[in-house]
Amino acid sequence: MAEMKVEIISREIIKPSSPTPPQLKSYRLSSLDQLSPEIYGRVVYFYTAHNDVTSGSPDQKSEQLKKSLSESLSRFYPFAGRINNNITVECNDDGAPYVEAKLNGLLSTFLEKPNNPGVIEQFFPAAIQSPEAGTWPILQVQATFFDCGGLAVGVCTSHKLFDARTMSVFIKSWAETLKGSGQTVVPVLDAASYFPPGRHRSFRPPPQELNKAGDQSVTKLFVFDKQKIVDLKAKTAGDRVKQPSRVEVVTALIWKCVMAASRSNTVGVPKKTFFMTQAVDIRKRAEPPMPEHLIGNFAIPALTKYDDHELELSDLVAELREGLVRQFDENKAKRLRGDDALQVILEDAKQLMELFRRDDADSLMVTSLCAFKLYEIADFGWGKPTWVNILPLASGLSKLVTLMDTRDGGLEAWVTLGKKDMDLFERDPLLLEFATKNRLAI
């Protein structure tokens, strides 16, 4: 496949369609927002062109995106503001950058080999680790049109105000606004009342070193088809967990294969403890639950760990589920709505920091976006996306897994490991029994 290169056509700032009222000009960050890293979360939606007249030309689609974005920013007014000293958002309607671009190629050609992070990176208006993520712009959009009429909509959202749930709420509202469905989401802009702000700096846990020799990281795509997941569930169901979920079985399989590779490549201090973190939305897990459309950062890392010994897949699935149950027992769930809610989270963060610092501990960070229905929420009137992707941060010092749905009920996993670990991981017979490398299930 010839090199695909995106060409920027224009840049502009999209302002809210109506000014923010004076009483709403200053929006307080919550303590969890303050602790969140100064990076961008990102998602890109790919749409196949339709021949019907209602789909519109590229110019028409771009105007529709801009107009509906402007209207959406009026409801989500902090997203058009500027963060001030990690304390407040000054909601002065500075707006959101909108980039229009084109790619001289076909969407179908790109989707034949979609596993090139360098190509996917071009569909986003900003990098993950962009300095402006901590100040302004809070939201950025890029619309890239293919020669065939296909479209990629890339969205960057500052982690200072957005977690995955917040991103999904915004995308759904934006899409409904463009369609004029009258079913737009009403955001709950009150995060600071749940976790009052303090004097907090952004928090970034120290990543664990992949290899003492400085092994470079590699990111690859693995796809679990719907039927393979059914087979995997049958293989992993046991007395402790009779009906495991899709995410549980795929996570357990990947973790087992990552640990096997790590054991084989260990240099120096043997690994005695393996631990994994999963980002968990606490809105529903708190007692009583928080509003579903509460805007801000309400995802925290849940920890699962055990001393080094071989576990069957069914036992590993059980460890993952029981770890979450222990993490959010009745006592902790109630404390998340109490005066010491932040203390609960900081206690867990301290334990996690201690594990990261241990030379004999091996980590894996997992993020699942399968609960957010990313295909269903992003129908702007042109049908559901052909493919949705969140290109993860390929850090040379972290082991990362990002899980997403496929269109047909399967799962995709972007896996980042050190090169030596990846060489073993991607050849693991257990992994290859259920996963396919470097192709999409579309």
Secondary structure, DSSP 8 states (H G I E B T S, - for coil): -----EEEEEEEEE--SS---GGGSEEE--HHHHHS-S-EEEEEEEE----SGGG--HHHHHHHHHHHHHHHHHHTGGGGSEEETTTEEE-S---EEEEEEEESS-HHHHHHS---HHHHGGGSSS-TT-GGGGSS-SEEEEEEEETTS-EEEEEEEETTT--HHHHHHHHHHHHHHHHT-S-----B--GGGTS---S----------S-TT---EEEEEEEE-HHHHHHHHHHH--SS-SS--HHHHHHHHHHHHHHHHHHHH--SS---EEEEEEEEE-TTTSSS---TTB-S--EEEEEEEEES----HHHHHHHHHHHHHHHT-HHHHHHTTSTTHHHHHHHHHHHHHHHHH-TTEEEEEEEE-TTS-HHHHT-SSS-S-SEEE------TT--EEEEEE-TTS-EEEEEEEEHHHHHHHTT-HHHHTT-EES----
